[in-house]
């Protein structure tokens, strides 16, 4: 019984050590959180159609024609919205 | 717009990263990224965005699904068959980015574009609109924010 308890404690400690070793370094985690905030802020700063064009292209992989169909604009306008947005995002996120 | 121009590569990048067919040979995108600082910078921003997915506005999912279904109905393929390709495509772009992390020699411009014909900032569309607008559309990455704004005003009166 006692041996089993000791064994269990050892397993627990091993697991904790494993988590500590595998878990992200606080600085890395802070960096990741900061990146997420920067991305969210940058996207929020974009005008709606530009934000939509970037979101649909980058996260959904839609073509300009498809973006136009979803956003209710022409294929050409979808392309301009996207390029416009990327120009700004490169300024803000680089 | 030639294959491997900044314009075509930037148009293709989000689709390549998403594992969708982008209408440009994968090797051309990779080769271009290896030689072009500006497009590599754009690819880095795209990767940063993709690491932090943001949702689309509520209610748009159905319209997106509709747009994708239309594509499938046109004889193309839906998104699903590309899921496998996504990892491969993203990996080669990421690889191209990593390969290019070594510092550039200062003051040396990126490899010259093969199609260095057009002027740096193209004259925008003439008074009649249409033809000029399509010419401007072909070289969007060379336009300033102001030019993009007036182009948008023309496309969406």
gemmi code that builds the backbone of each chain (N, CA, C; Angstrom):
import gemmi

chains = {
    "A": [
        ("UNK", (0.844, -1.204, 0.000), (0.000, 0.000, 0.000), (0.879, 1.254, 0.000)),
        ("UNK", (1.840, 1.242, 1.001), (2.736, 2.406, 1.100), (3.569, 2.529, -0.168)),
        ("UNK", (3.990, 1.356, -0.663), (4.830, 1.398, -1.863), (4.049, 1.979, -3.049)),
        ("UNK", (2.753, 1.563, -3.092), (1.949, 2.054, -4.215), (1.805, 3.593, -4.131)),
        ("UNK", (1.648, 4.071, -2.850), (1.479, 5.515, -2.686), (2.750, 6.251, -3.155)),
        ("UNK", (3.882, 5.660, -2.754), (5.154, 6.291, -3.150), (5.273, 6.308, -4.676)),
        ("UNK", (4.904, 5.140, -5.242), (5.005, 5.034, -6.707), (4.137, 6.108, -7.368)),
        ("UNK", (2.903, 6.256, -6.799), (1.987, 7.226, -7.397), (2.575, 8.647, -7.306)),
        ("UNK", (3.211, 8.905, -6.103), (3.775, 10.241, -5.939), (4.896, 10.467, -6.961)),
        ("UNK", (5.675, 9.398, -7.165), (6.770, 9.531, -8.131), (6.234, 9.835, -9.530)),
        ("UNK", (5.165, 9.093, -9.873), (4.578, 9.317, -11.197), (4.110, 10.759, -11.315)),
        ("UNK", (3.473, 11.220, -10.203), (2.978, 12.607, -10.215), (4.111, 13.602, -10.422)),
        ("UNK", (5.205, 13.367, -9.700), (6.343, 14.285, -9.831), (6.925, 14.227, -11.239)),
        ("UNK", (7.001, 12.983, -11.749), (7.523, 12.836, -13.114), (6.674, 13.633, -14.099)),
        ("UNK", (5.352, 13.481, -13.916), (4.442, 14.177, -14.829), (4.643, 15.681, -14.721)),
        ("UNK", (4.783, 16.160, -13.467), (4.957, 17.600, -13.258), (6.237, 18.079, -13.934)),
        ("UNK", (7.315, 17.254, -13.762), (8.589, 17.638, -14.365), (8.458, 17.669, -15.883)),
        ("UNK", (7.685, 16.679, -16.407), (7.480, 16.599, -17.844), (6.756, 17.856, -18.338)),
        ("UNK", (5.684, 18.229, -17.600), (4.930, 19.424, -18.004), (5.827, 20.645, -17.955)),
        ("UNK", (6.647, 20.719, -16.862), (7.515, 21.890, -16.730), (8.503, 21.945, -17.894)),
        ("UNK", (8.995, 20.746, -18.292), (9.980, 20.730, -19.371), (9.330, 21.040, -20.717)),
        ("UNK", (8.108, 20.520, -20.898), (7.461, 20.650, -22.208), (6.702, 21.963, -22.367)),
        ("UNK", (6.210, 22.492, -21.257), (5.375, 23.695, -21.315), (6.157, 24.854, -21.894)),
        ("UNK", (5.453, 25.810, -22.507), (6.178, 26.906, -23.129), (6.864, 27.788, -22.096)),
        ("UNK", (8.025, 28.201, -22.429), (8.765, 29.144, -21.609), (7.891, 30.381, -21.412)),
        ("UNK", (7.877, 30.981, -20.187), (7.001, 32.141, -19.961), (7.235, 33.263, -20.974)),
        ("UNK", (8.515, 33.454, -21.317), (8.817, 34.523, -22.276), (8.238, 34.191, -23.650)),
        ("UNK", (8.355, 32.887, -24.023), (7.806, 32.465, -25.321), (6.299, 32.638, -25.302)),
        ("UNK", (5.687, 32.230, -24.144), (4.227, 32.337, -24.054), (3.788, 33.795, -24.133)),
        ("UNK", (4.541, 34.649, -23.445), (4.212, 36.075, -23.473), (4.314, 36.597, -24.903)),
        ("UNK", (5.351, 36.112, -25.606), (5.543, 36.532, -26.993), (4.381, 36.106, -27.869)),
        ("UNK", (3.920, 34.858, -27.660), (2.803, 34.346, -28.456), (1.536, 35.144, -28.182)),
        ("UNK", (1.322, 35.433, -26.885), (0.130, 36.221, -26.530), (0.219, 37.605, -27.143)),
        ("UNK", (1.435, 38.182, -27.075), (1.613, 39.530, -27.629), (1.328, 39.505, -29.127)),
        ("UNK", (1.794, 38.454, -29.818), (1.550, 38.342, -31.257), (0.048, 38.251, -31.540)),
        ("UNK", (-0.643, 37.437, -30.743), (-2.089, 37.287, -30.949), (-2.782, 38.634, -30.785)),
        ("UNK", (-2.356, 39.403, -29.762), (-2.951, 40.728, -29.544), (-2.653, 41.667, -30.701)),
        ("UNK", (-1.407, 41.604, -31.185), (-1.022, 42.486, -32.303), (-1.858, 42.168, -33.536)),
        ("UNK", (-2.021, 40.865, -33.807), (-2.799, 40.462, -34.979), (-4.240, 40.935, -34.829)),
        ("UNK", (-4.819, 40.701, -33.638), (-6.219, 41.088, -33.424), (-6.382, 42.602, -33.589)),
        ("UNK", (-5.455, 43.352, -32.976), (-5.536, 44.812, -33.062), (-5.392, 45.309, -34.495)),
        ("UNK", (-4.409, 44.725, -35.196), (-4.167, 45.170, -36.570), (-5.390, 44.903, -37.442)),
        ("UNK", (-5.969, 43.708, -37.301), (-7.158, 43.379, -38.110), (-8.320, 44.299, -37.739)),
        ("UNK", (-8.424, 44.612, -36.449), (-9.528, 45.468, -36.005), (-9.394, 46.885, -36.558)),
        ("UNK", (-8.151, 47.293, -36.815), (-7.936, 48.663, -37.333), (-8.340, 48.794, -38.793)),
        ("UNK", (-8.411, 47.669, -39.502), (-8.728, 47.734, -40.939), (-10.198, 48.069, -41.148)),
        ("UNK", (-10.509, 48.806, -42.216), (-11.918, 48.988, -42.584), (-12.559, 47.624, -42.851)),
        ("UNK", (-13.873, 47.554, -42.672), (-14.561, 46.263, -42.669), (-14.283, 45.400, -43.917)),
        ("UNK", (-14.383, 46.023, -45.100), (-14.228, 45.215, -46.322), (-12.805, 44.686, -46.465)),
        ("UNK", (-11.841, 45.496, -46.052), (-10.451, 45.030, -46.115), (-10.244, 43.888, -45.141)),
        ("UNK", (-10.812, 44.039, -43.949), (-10.672, 42.989, -42.935), (-11.297, 41.686, -43.446)),
        ("UNK", (-12.461, 41.850, -44.074), (-13.166, 40.681, -44.601), (-12.346, 40.016, -45.712)),
        ("UNK", (-11.793, 40.844, -46.613), (-11.009, 40.292, -47.724), (-9.802, 39.512, -47.196)),
        ("UNK", (-9.108, 40.085, -46.208), (-7.939, 39.395, -45.649), (-8.368, 38.117, -44.940)),
        ("UNK", (-9.411, 38.221, -44.136), (-9.867, 37.052, -43.373), (-10.238, 35.909, -44.321)),
        ("UNK", (-10.984, 36.230, -45.368), (-11.452, 35.191, -46.285), (-10.297, 34.597, -47.096)),
        ("UNK", (-9.341, 35.437, -47.460), (-8.206, 34.945, -48.246), (-7.259, 34.127, -47.360)),
        ("UNK", (-6.903, 34.707, -46.208), (-5.851, 34.092, -45.394), (-6.349, 32.880, -44.609)),
        ("UNK", (-7.533, 33.002, -44.023), (-7.993, 31.912, -43.158), (-8.873, 30.911, -43.907)),
        ("UNK", (-9.564, 31.366, -44.968), (-10.445, 30.444, -45.693), (-9.865, 30.031, -47.042)),
        ("UNK", (-8.818, 30.717, -47.493), (-8.201, 30.370, -48.775), (-9.100, 30.622, -49.974)),
        ("UNK", (-9.963, 31.638, -49.889), (-10.880, 31.900, -51.005), (-10.190, 32.689, -52.112)),
        ("UNK", (-10.657, 32.480, -53.347), (-10.159, 33.255, -54.485), (-10.789, 34.656, -54.436)),
        ("UNK", (-10.272, 35.566, -55.254), (-10.849, 36.916, -55.277), (-12.317, 36.871, -55.688)),
        ("UNK", (-12.611, 35.985, -56.644), (-13.983, 35.883, -57.122), (-14.905, 35.458, -55.975)),
        ("UNK", (-14.437, 34.492, -55.199), (-15.230, 34.010, -54.069), (-15.348, 35.079, -52.985)),
        ("UNK", (-14.253, 35.797, -52.759), (-14.310, 36.886, -51.774), (-15.339, 37.913, -52.230)),
        ("UNK", (-15.316, 38.221, -53.536), (-16.288, 39.177, -54.076), (-17.709, 38.699, -53.849)),
        ("UNK", (-17.940, 37.389, -54.054), (-19.286, 36.839, -53.875), (-19.734, 36.950, -52.423)),
        ("UNK", (-18.809, 36.716, -51.507), (-19.165, 36.769, -50.080), (-19.308, 38.214, -49.618)),
        ("UNK", (-18.390, 39.078, -50.055), (-18.371, 40.458, -49.555), (-19.324, 41.366, -50.330)),
        ("UNK", (-19.888, 40.850, -51.408), (-20.812, 41.670, -52.187), (-20.115, 42.760, -52.970)),
        ("UNK", (-18.987, 42.419, -53.580), (-18.309, 43.396, -54.433), (-17.722, 42.645, -55.622)),
        ("UNK", (-17.140, 43.399, -56.558), (-16.580, 42.744, -57.746), (-15.283, 42.024, -57.386)),
        ("UNK", (-14.867, 41.146, -58.292), (-13.603, 40.436, -58.107), (-12.440, 41.438, -58.017)),
        ("UNK", (-12.493, 42.452, -58.877), (-11.434, 43.470, -58.882), (-11.381, 44.228, -57.564)),
        ("UNK", (-12.576, 44.589, -57.061), (-12.621, 45.335, -55.805), (-12.104, 44.456, -54.662)),
        ("UNK", (-12.444, 43.157, -54.702), (-11.970, 42.241, -53.652), (-10.443, 42.220, -53.651)),
        ("UNK", (-9.879, 42.240, -54.856), (-8.415, 42.194, -54.978), (-7.790, 43.475, -54.416)),
        ("UNK", (-8.423, 44.608, -54.730), (-7.891, 45.872, -54.220), (-7.997, 45.898, -52.695)),
        ("UNK", (-9.145, 45.477, -52.174), (-9.314, 45.452, -50.713), (-8.216, 44.620, -50.063)),
        ("UNK", (-7.949, 43.458, -50.672), (-6.946, 42.561, -50.088), (-5.553, 43.194, -50.120)),
        ("UNK", (-5.173, 43.735, -51.278), (-3.827, 44.325, -51.389), (-3.671, 45.526, -50.473)),
        ("UNK", (-4.728, 46.300, -50.391), (-4.755, 47.465, -49.517), (-4.491, 47.011, -48.081)),
        ("UNK", (-5.237, 45.985, -47.673), (-5.125, 45.482, -46.301), (-3.722, 44.947, -46.035)),
        ("UNK", (-3.176, 44.202, -46.989), (-1.851, 43.610, -46.767), (-0.776, 44.694, -46.674)),
        ("UNK", (-0.943, 45.755, -47.464), (0.006, 46.875, -47.402), (0.043, 47.421, -45.965)),
        ("UNK", (-1.148, 47.603, -45.417), (-1.223, 48.149, -44.056), (-0.729, 47.144, -43.024)),
        ("UNK", (-1.126, 45.888, -43.174), (-0.722, 44.877, -42.183), (0.794, 44.703, -42.167)),
        ("UNK", (1.398, 44.845, -43.338), (2.863, 44.726, -43.366), (3.494, 45.882, -42.603)),
        ("UNK", (2.924, 47.063, -42.735), (3.436, 48.216, -41.976), (3.293, 47.973, -40.474)),
        ("UNK", (2.136, 47.477, -40.085), (1.825, 47.375, -38.654), (2.425, 46.155, -37.976)),
        ("UNK", (2.609, 45.092, -38.725), (2.985, 43.824, -38.076), (4.436, 43.423, -38.280)),
        ("UNK", (5.161, 44.154, -39.137), (6.529, 43.711, -39.394), (7.454, 44.104, -38.267)),
    ],
    "B": [
        ("UNK", (1.169, 40.292, -66.250), (1.644, 39.712, -64.989), (2.272, 38.358, -65.284)),
        ("UNK", (3.563, 38.264, -65.189), (4.213, 37.004, -65.537), (4.222, 36.062, -64.337)),
        ("UNK", (4.381, 34.774, -64.630), (4.504, 33.811, -63.541), (5.778, 34.146, -62.782)),
        ("UNK", (5.651, 34.259, -61.473), (6.840, 34.583, -60.696), (7.019, 36.066, -60.465)),
        ("UNK", (6.095, 36.905, -60.981), (6.176, 38.325, -60.651), (5.681, 38.512, -59.225)),
        ("UNK", (6.074, 39.644, -58.596), (5.626, 39.914, -57.220), (4.109, 39.839, -57.141)),
        ("UNK", (3.473, 40.423, -58.154), (2.010, 40.482, -58.168), (1.398, 39.073, -58.117)),
        ("UNK", (1.864, 38.205, -59.001), (1.260, 36.865, -59.059), (1.612, 36.060, -57.820)),
        ("UNK", (2.812, 36.260, -57.294), (3.208, 35.508, -56.092), (2.379, 35.959, -54.892)),
        ("UNK", (2.168, 37.270, -54.768), (1.384, 37.753, -53.617), (-0.075, 37.355, -53.727)),
        ("UNK", (-0.565, 37.283, -54.966), (-1.935, 36.804, -55.153), (-2.032, 35.322, -54.770)),
        ("UNK", (-0.955, 34.589, -55.054), (-0.989, 33.138, -54.834), (-0.721, 32.749, -53.383)),
        ("UNK", (0.074, 33.555, -52.668), (0.562, 33.138, -51.348), (-0.513, 32.655, -50.373)),
        ("UNK", (-1.599, 33.434, -50.152), (-2.573, 32.951, -49.157), (-3.201, 31.627, -49.566)),
        ("UNK", (-3.385, 31.428, -50.883), (-3.974, 30.164, -51.338), (-2.970, 29.018, -51.165)),
        ("UNK", (-1.713, 29.300, -51.477), (-0.682, 28.271, -51.314), (-0.605, 27.861, -49.847)),
        ("UNK", (-0.605, 28.852, -48.951), (-0.520, 28.548, -47.516), (-1.750, 27.793, -47.037)),
        ("UNK", (-2.884, 28.046, -47.698), (-4.119, 27.360, -47.309), (-4.243, 26.014, -48.010)),
        ("UNK", (-3.265, 25.680, -48.866), (-3.307, 24.402, -49.561), (-4.315, 24.363, -50.690)),
        ("UNK", (-4.608, 25.543, -51.246), (-5.543, 25.608, -52.376), (-4.761, 25.804, -53.664)),
        ("UNK", (-5.305, 25.351, -54.795), (-4.594, 25.613, -56.053), (-4.568, 27.114, -56.305)),
        ("UNK", (-3.406, 27.617, -56.654), (-3.252, 29.061, -56.742), (-2.998, 29.530, -58.167)),
        ("UNK", (-2.988, 28.611, -59.114), (-2.813, 29.002, -60.508), (-1.382, 29.364, -60.853)),
        ("UNK", (-0.460, 29.111, -59.957), (0.950, 29.408, -60.192), (1.732, 28.162, -59.786)),
        ("UNK", (2.722, 27.738, -60.580), (3.489, 26.553, -60.168), (4.146, 26.774, -58.808)),
        ("UNK", (4.038, 25.752, -57.947), (4.571, 25.881, -56.586), (6.055, 26.257, -56.616)),
        ("UNK", (6.790, 25.680, -57.544), (8.220, 25.959, -57.632), (8.492, 27.427, -57.930)),
        ("UNK", (7.590, 28.044, -58.701), (7.787, 29.454, -59.058), (7.642, 30.334, -57.816)),
        ("UNK", (6.665, 29.982, -56.955), (6.465, 30.764, -55.725), (7.703, 30.631, -54.840)),
        ("UNK", (8.174, 29.402, -54.715), (9.325, 29.137, -53.856), (10.556, 29.883, -54.366)),
        ("UNK", (10.782, 29.793, -55.669), (11.960, 30.436, -56.256), (11.870, 31.948, -56.089)),
        ("UNK", (10.652, 32.477, -56.259), (10.487, 33.921, -56.118), (10.764, 34.359, -54.684)),
        ("UNK", (10.232, 33.601, -53.722), (10.437, 33.964, -52.314), (11.925, 33.950, -51.960)),
        ("UNK", (12.654, 33.011, -52.575), (14.075, 32.909, -52.266), (14.833, 34.147, -52.736)),
        ("UNK", (14.258, 34.849, -53.712), (14.995, 35.966, -54.305), (14.420, 37.332, -53.959)),
        ("UNK", (13.229, 37.380, -53.353), (12.556, 38.672, -53.192), (12.258, 38.983, -51.717)),
        ("UNK", (12.959, 39.968, -51.179), (12.775, 40.368, -49.773), (11.344, 40.791, -49.486)),
        ("UNK", (10.786, 41.567, -50.422), (9.466, 42.146, -50.191), (8.389, 41.061, -50.089)),
        ("UNK", (8.441, 40.121, -50.994), (7.432, 39.049, -50.968), (7.647, 38.128, -49.779)),
        ("UNK", (8.910, 37.980, -49.389), (9.183, 37.157, -48.207), (8.612, 37.843, -46.968)),
        ("UNK", (8.724, 39.155, -46.931), (8.151, 39.900, -45.808), (6.635, 39.702, -45.781)),
        ("UNK", (6.025, 39.725, -46.957), (4.576, 39.519, -47.016), (4.229, 38.101, -46.545)),
        ("UNK", (5.044, 37.118, -46.964), (4.787, 35.727, -46.549), (4.906, 35.597, -45.037)),
        ("UNK", (5.844, 36.337, -44.449), (6.003, 36.270, -42.982), (4.775, 36.826, -42.282)),
        ("UNK", (4.254, 37.926, -42.803), (3.044, 38.503, -42.201), (1.877, 37.522, -42.336)),
        ("UNK", (1.792, 36.876, -43.502), (0.708, 35.896, -43.703), (0.835, 34.736, -42.724)),
        ("UNK", (2.060, 34.306, -42.493), (2.247, 33.200, -41.548), (1.894, 33.631, -40.142)),
        ("UNK", (2.256, 34.874, -39.791), (1.891, 35.394, -38.469), (0.367, 35.415, -38.330)),
        ("UNK", (-0.309, 35.888, -39.368), (-1.778, 35.927, -39.332), (-2.334, 34.515, -39.163)),
        ("UNK", (-1.778, 33.574, -39.935), (-2.318, 32.206, -39.901), (-2.075, 31.517, -38.567)),
        ("UNK", (-1.042, 31.956, -37.839), (-0.805, 31.368, -36.513), (-1.846, 31.845, -35.508)),
        ("UNK", (-2.552, 32.912, -35.841), (-3.551, 33.455, -34.906), (-4.877, 33.610, -35.628)),
        ("UNK", (-5.558, 32.497, -35.857), (-6.786, 32.552, -36.655), (-7.861, 33.413, -36.004)),
        ("UNK", (-8.481, 34.232, -36.819), (-9.593, 35.062, -36.356), (-10.834, 34.606, -37.125)),
        ("UNK", (-11.952, 34.619, -36.456), (-13.189, 34.160, -37.087), (-13.721, 35.165, -38.097)),
        ("UNK", (-14.634, 34.698, -38.902), (-15.309, 35.609, -39.824), (-16.567, 36.132, -39.128)),
        ("UNK", (-17.074, 37.283, -39.540), (-18.269, 37.825, -38.889), (-19.428, 36.831, -38.914)),
        ("UNK", (-20.209, 36.855, -37.857), (-21.339, 35.939, -37.752), (-22.244, 36.079, -38.973)),
        ("UNK", (-22.778, 34.987, -39.442), (-23.719, 35.024, -40.555), (-23.054, 34.882, -41.912)),
        ("UNK", (-21.724, 34.980, -41.948), (-21.058, 34.891, -43.255), (-20.726, 33.449, -43.645)),
        ("UNK", (-20.760, 32.553, -42.659), (-20.366, 31.168, -42.947), (-21.169, 30.594, -44.107)),
        ("UNK", (-22.479, 30.887, -44.096), (-23.338, 30.307, -45.130), (-22.938, 30.847, -46.509)),
        ("UNK", (-22.622, 32.154, -46.559), (-22.237, 32.725, -47.856), (-20.901, 32.146, -48.319)),
        ("UNK", (-19.992, 31.919, -47.368), (-18.701, 31.329, -47.731), (-18.939, 29.921, -48.259)),
        ("UNK", (-19.765, 29.165, -47.538), (-20.052, 27.797, -47.975), (-20.663, 27.823, -49.375)),
        ("UNK", (-21.534, 28.805, -49.626), (-22.155, 28.930, -50.939), (-21.124, 29.199, -52.019)),
        ("UNK", (-20.189, 30.102, -51.732), (-19.158, 30.452, -52.714), (-18.300, 29.232, -53.015)),
        ("UNK", (-17.977, 28.463, -51.986), (-17.132, 27.284, -52.166), (-17.888, 26.192, -52.917)),
        ("UNK", (-19.208, 26.061, -52.606), (-20.029, 25.066, -53.307), (-20.101, 25.373, -54.791)),
        ("UNK", (-20.229, 26.673, -55.094), (-20.284, 27.100, -56.505), (-19.030, 26.649, -57.238)),
        ("UNK", (-17.906, 26.803, -56.564), (-16.639, 26.407, -57.177), (-16.663, 24.904, -57.454)),
        ("UNK", (-17.135, 24.135, -56.465), (-17.179, 22.681, -56.629), (-18.108, 22.322, -57.786)),
        ("UNK", (-19.215, 23.073, -57.909), (-20.189, 22.809, -58.948), (-19.672, 23.123, -60.339)),
        ("UNK", (-18.680, 24.019, -60.397), (-18.136, 24.390, -61.707), (-17.185, 23.339, -62.248)),
        ("UNK", (-17.089, 22.204, -61.568), (-16.184, 21.165, -62.045), (-14.866, 21.209, -61.317)),
        ("UNK", (-14.697, 22.243, -60.519), (-13.499, 22.311, -59.686), (-13.700, 21.377, -58.511)),
        ("UNK", (-12.806, 21.426, -57.584), (-12.930, 20.552, -56.433), (-13.180, 21.408, -55.209)),
        ("UNK", (-13.836, 20.842, -54.221), (-14.096, 21.561, -52.977), (-12.821, 21.718, -52.181)),
        ("UNK", (-12.969, 22.202, -50.971), (-11.789, 22.461, -50.158), (-11.137, 21.155, -49.695)),
        ("UNK", (-11.999, 20.142, -49.388), (-11.502, 18.944, -48.708), (-10.296, 18.276, -49.392)),
        ("UNK", (-10.323, 18.059, -50.723), (-9.176, 17.368, -51.322), (-7.871, 18.125, -51.151)),
        ("UNK", (-7.958, 19.385, -50.838), (-6.729, 20.163, -50.710), (-6.155, 20.112, -49.317)),
        ("UNK", (-6.912, 19.515, -48.383), (-6.447, 19.504, -47.001), (-5.065, 18.856, -46.898)),
        ("UNK", (-4.876, 17.774, -47.633), (-3.589, 17.083, -47.575), (-2.479, 17.949, -48.132)),
        ("UNK", (-2.804, 18.637, -49.207), (-1.785, 19.469, -49.857), (-1.381, 20.636, -48.968)),
        ("UNK", (-2.270, 21.021, -48.038), (-2.031, 22.227, -47.238), (-0.722, 22.137, -46.476)),
        ("UNK", (-0.524, 21.011, -45.795), (0.682, 20.852, -44.995), (1.924, 20.949, -45.850)),
        ("UNK", (1.893, 20.287, -46.985), (3.045, 20.264, -47.883), (3.347, 21.669, -48.382)),
        ("UNK", (2.297, 22.350, -48.841), (2.492, 23.688, -49.402), (3.009, 24.639, -48.331)),
        ("UNK", (2.384, 24.603, -47.151), (2.797, 25.494, -46.069), (4.238, 25.187, -45.692)),
        ("UNK", (4.601, 23.900, -45.718), (5.951, 23.516, -45.318), (6.982, 24.076, -46.286)),
        ("UNK", (6.656, 24.036, -47.590), (7.685, 24.523, -48.506), (7.826, 26.031, -48.445)),
        ("UNK", (6.713, 26.725, -48.193), (6.826, 28.186, -48.066), (7.595, 28.523, -46.801)),
        ("UNK", (7.269, 27.817, -45.696), (7.978, 28.060, -44.435), (9.463, 27.754, -44.632)),
        ("UNK", (9.748, 26.668, -45.378), (11.126, 26.298, -45.632), (11.850, 27.380, -46.415)),
        ("UNK", (11.159, 27.918, -47.405), (11.762, 28.976, -48.214), (12.069, 30.180, -47.334)),
        ("UNK", (11.159, 30.451, -46.379), (11.370, 31.591, -45.479), (12.592, 31.344, -44.607)),
        ("UNK", (12.669, 30.119, -44.064), (13.787, 29.802, -43.177), (15.106, 29.904, -43.920)),
        ("UNK", (15.105, 29.359, -45.145), (16.327, 29.374, -45.939), (16.834, 30.790, -46.146)),
        ("UNK", (15.869, 31.712, -46.196), (16.248, 33.085, -46.529), (16.526, 33.936, -45.311)),
        ("UNK", (16.599, 33.339, -44.126), (16.809, 34.141, -42.926), (18.212, 34.729, -42.854)),
        ("UNK", (19.134, 34.171, -43.640), (20.487, 34.719, -43.551), (20.486, 36.168, -44.048)),
        ("UNK", (21.319, 36.998, -43.399), (21.272, 38.432, -43.721), (21.690, 38.735, -45.152)),
        ("UNK", (21.054, 39.722, -45.716), (21.395, 40.164, -47.071), (22.594, 41.102, -46.988)),
        ("UNK", (23.329, 41.159, -48.063), (24.382, 42.166, -48.093), (23.733, 43.552, -48.112)),
        ("UNK", (24.239, 44.434, -47.249), (23.615, 45.755, -47.095), (23.684, 46.527, -48.407)),
        ("UNK", (22.626, 47.232, -48.656), (22.612, 48.135, -49.800), (22.375, 47.463, -51.128)),
        ("UNK", (22.332, 46.133, -51.122), (22.134, 45.455, -52.408), (20.650, 45.159, -52.596)),
        ("UNK", (20.088, 45.603, -53.664), (18.655, 45.359, -53.857), (18.376, 43.891, -54.114)),
        ("UNK", (17.123, 43.484, -53.883), (16.737, 42.098, -54.148), (16.907, 41.827, -55.633)),
        ("UNK", (16.975, 40.552, -55.961), (17.162, 40.169, -57.361), (16.172, 40.899, -58.258)),
        ("UNK", (16.655, 41.373, -59.375), (15.804, 42.166, -60.256), (14.669, 41.306, -60.796)),
        ("UNK", (13.513, 41.902, -60.926), (12.371, 41.200, -61.506), (12.663, 40.921, -62.974)),
        ("UNK", (12.306, 39.740, -63.430), (12.538, 39.468, -64.849), (11.735, 40.399, -65.752)),
        ("UNK", (10.549, 40.801, -65.274), (9.722, 41.681, -66.104), (9.835, 43.106, -65.597)),
        ("UNK", (11.024, 43.667, -65.691), (11.262, 44.992, -65.132), (10.793, 46.088, -66.094)),
        ("UNK", (9.870, 45.758, -66.994), (9.407, 46.701, -67.990), (8.649, 47.909, -67.466)),
        ("UNK", (7.563, 47.679, -66.691), (6.696, 48.794, -66.331), (7.382, 49.773, -65.390)),
        ("UNK", (6.951, 51.023, -65.425), (7.523, 52.005, -64.508), (7.155, 51.657, -63.071)),
        ("UNK", (7.914, 52.202, -62.109), (7.714, 51.855, -60.705), (6.274, 52.123, -60.268)),
        ("UNK", (5.775, 53.309, -60.563), (4.384, 53.624, -60.231), (3.650, 53.860, -61.544)),
        ("UNK", (2.778, 52.950, -61.907), (2.123, 53.090, -63.203), (1.177, 54.283, -63.200)),
        ("UNK", (1.032, 54.874, -64.370), (0.047, 55.939, -64.491), (-1.308, 55.291, -64.268)),
        ("UNK", (-2.123, 55.880, -63.432), (-3.438, 55.287, -63.183), (-4.300, 55.428, -64.421)),
        ("UNK", (-5.507, 54.941, -64.296), (-6.404, 54.855, -65.423), (-6.684, 56.210, -66.081)),
        ("UNK", (-6.856, 56.185, -67.389), (-7.239, 57.413, -68.085), (-8.700, 57.766, -67.810)),
        ("UNK", (-9.151, 58.855, -68.470), (-10.488, 59.380, -68.167), (-11.583, 58.343, -68.396)),
        ("UNK", (-11.425, 57.456, -69.377), (-12.516, 56.529, -69.675), (-12.683, 55.440, -68.595)),
        ("UNK", (-11.692, 55.319, -67.736), (-11.885, 54.432, -66.573), (-11.505, 52.992, -66.806)),
        ("UNK", (-12.348, 52.254, -67.487), (-12.231, 50.799, -67.501), (-10.837, 50.262, -67.837)),
        ("UNK", (-10.315, 50.647, -68.988), (-9.052, 50.040, -69.394), (-7.943, 50.409, -68.423)),
        ("UNK", (-7.958, 51.660, -67.988), (-6.925, 52.085, -67.043), (-7.052, 51.354, -65.737)),
        ("UNK", (-8.298, 51.151, -65.290), (-8.514, 50.465, -64.024), (-7.982, 49.046, -64.107)),
        ("UNK", (-8.214, 48.384, -65.253), (-7.710, 47.009, -65.320), (-6.194, 46.984, -65.406)),
        ("UNK", (-5.609, 48.015, -66.041), (-4.148, 48.074, -66.070), (-3.623, 48.259, -64.652)),
        ("UNK", (-4.283, 49.120, -63.876), (-3.847, 49.354, -62.501), (-4.042, 48.098, -61.664)),
        ("UNK", (-5.134, 47.374, -61.943), (-5.410, 46.142, -61.202), (-4.314, 45.104, -61.406)),
        ("UNK", (-3.668, 45.170, -62.572), (-2.646, 44.175, -62.865), (-1.369, 44.415, -62.068)),
        ("UNK", (-1.219, 45.613, -61.498), (0.033, 45.875, -60.777), (-0.252, 46.519, -59.423)),
        ("UNK", (-1.123, 45.888, -58.680), (-1.588, 46.479, -57.423), (-0.471, 46.728, -56.416)),
        ("UNK", (0.509, 45.852, -56.383), (1.503, 46.001, -55.313), (2.409, 47.199, -55.525)),
        ("UNK", (2.305, 47.828, -56.689), (3.131, 49.016, -56.925), (2.378, 50.295, -56.581)),
        ("UNK", (1.095, 50.177, -56.275), (0.287, 51.375, -56.049), (0.408, 51.870, -54.606)),
        ("UNK", (0.349, 53.176, -54.455), (0.364, 53.746, -53.113), (-1.025, 53.606, -52.501)),
        ("UNK", (-1.102, 53.894, -51.212), (-2.389, 53.819, -50.524), (-3.400, 54.750, -51.188)),
        ("UNK", (-2.943, 55.939, -51.573), (-3.862, 56.909, -52.198), (-4.377, 56.372, -53.531)),
        ("UNK", (-3.458, 55.763, -54.287), (-3.870, 55.223, -55.587), (-4.842, 54.061, -55.409)),
        ("UNK", (-4.582, 53.248, -54.379), (-5.501, 52.137, -54.111), (-6.881, 52.681, -53.743)),
        ("UNK", (-6.873, 53.772, -52.969), (-8.151, 54.355, -52.558), (-8.946, 54.846, -53.757)),
        ("UNK", (-8.246, 55.518, -54.694), (-9.008, 56.037, -55.825), (-9.427, 54.906, -56.759)),
        ("UNK", (-8.627, 53.844, -56.800), (-9.007, 52.684, -57.594), (-10.285, 52.055, -57.005)),
        ("UNK", (-10.309, 51.950, -55.682), (-11.502, 51.403, -55.016), (-12.723, 52.259, -55.284)),
        ("UNK", (-12.519, 53.578, -55.235), (-13.639, 54.491, -55.472), (-14.197, 54.242, -56.864)),
        ("UNK", (-13.297, 53.918, -57.794), (-13.744, 53.673, -59.162), (-14.477, 52.346, -59.287)),
        ("UNK", (-13.963, 51.340, -58.564), (-14.581, 50.013, -58.659), (-15.891, 49.933, -57.889)),
        ("UNK", (-16.002, 50.724, -56.847), (-17.216, 50.695, -56.016), (-17.774, 52.098, -55.894)),
        ("UNK", (-18.391, 52.590, -56.929), (-18.857, 53.973, -56.898), (-19.916, 54.157, -55.802)),
    ],
}
model = gemmi.Model(1)
for chain_id, residues in chains.items():
    chain = gemmi.Chain(chain_id)
    for i, (resn, *xyz) in enumerate(residues, 1):
        res = gemmi.Residue()
        res.name, res.seqid = resn, gemmi.SeqId(i, " ")
        for name, pos in zip(("N", "CA", "C"), xyz):
            atom = gemmi.Atom()
            atom.name, atom.element = name, gemmi.Element(name[0])
            atom.pos, atom.b_iso = gemmi.Position(*pos), 0.0
            res.add_atom(atom)
        chain.add_residue(res)
    model.add_chain(chain)
structure = gemmi.Structure()
structure.add_model(model)
structure.setup_entities()
